[in-house]
Amino acid sequence: MASPLKTKPARRHGADTEIHRAKRGKNFAVLAALLGFVILIYIVAMIRMSGGTFP
């Protein structure tokens, strides 16, 4: 006797699982850290180029 096909249950469009929400949260945290680092490097570069005074 053949076993029934194993299919994934249908998901509603736009419904997120807990794993997807966790991954999205982690991705936003990495994005925020990266943007913070880029802004920090920009500010340090501006201070160095202006001779130590940054308005």
N, C-alpha and C positions, 0 to 999 in steps of 0.2 A: 504494500500500500504506500502510495506516495505521500510525503508530508506536505501539509499546506504551505503555500508560499509565505515567507516571512516578509512582511512589508512594514514599513514605518508608519505609525499613525499619522493621519493627515493633520497638518498644523494650519491654524488660521493665518491668513496673510497679516504680517505685522506682529504676530505673537512671538515674544522672545522667551527662550528658555533661560534658566538661571545661569547656565554656563555662558551664554551669549552676553548677558548683562554683566557678568563678572569680567569677561574679556573686554567689553566696551569700556568699563570703568578703568581697567588697567591701561588701556590704550590712551584714554584721556589723561591719566596721570603721567604717562610717558610723554605725551604731547606737551603738557604743562611744564614738566621738568626740562624738556628740550628748549621750549620757548624762553623759559627763565634763564637757561644757560646762554642762549644766543643774545638776549638782552644784556646780561652781565658782561659778556665779551664786548659788545658794542659800547657799553658805557666805559669800560676800562680802556678801550681803544681811543674813544673821544677824549678821555682825561689825559692819556699819554700824548696825543697829538696836540692838545691845547697847552701843553707845558705845565700841567698840574692844576689848572683852574678850569673847572667845568661849571657853567652857569646853572 
